[in-house]
Amino acid sequence: QVQLVESGGGLVQPGGSLRLSCAASVRIRNIRLMAWYRQAPGEQRDLVASASMYGGINYKDSVKGRFTIARDDAKNTVDLQMNGLKPDDTAVYYCNAEGGSFCRGSVCSLHETSWGQGTQVTVAS
């Protein structure tokens, strides 16, 4: 489907900031939803933030006011700015693309779901 490559994870102290970036291998302007998920050890993968092709944005309640998702259809990227990080934010963060369609050259296809490989975010003093 679509290749997604994340970057920007790492170790940060509580209260610190990190910016995650996800680069797509195709134009994302017709991808219905671009999102960030996270998965802590022993837990399910949860939606953190999403940005639709129509401009709608949603956040997990626990990150509202601290995280900002930025979808850039011109650059084919979706970033997640994380401020005020807490130990509970520690997880592997995954970039996700959902629905819509994409083109490679002159060949266009419907898109289902694509995932990045994940990037580790650790918040600890």
C-alpha angles and dihedrals in degrees: 000000000000124000114227122190121193127201139168104065124134147117119313135169121247110280092027131119138239133179119213120199130197121195120197125212092223139037108286099197091105096040104112098217135015115191149164121229130181136204125196121198111285093007135100123259109266133196112251102176139342138195121197128210087247094058100261116143130193134183137195106253094242093058100043111125092016106059128052125193118207122191116194112189091182093058095032091233138122118200132192117208109199119194131172091026119198131198087252088065089067108121145105107280120214131196114223136192119195134189131327122084142281139197134221106196107312094339115094126188140182112257126221116173134332131181135195123227094256134245125231120240116188122184111193140131 
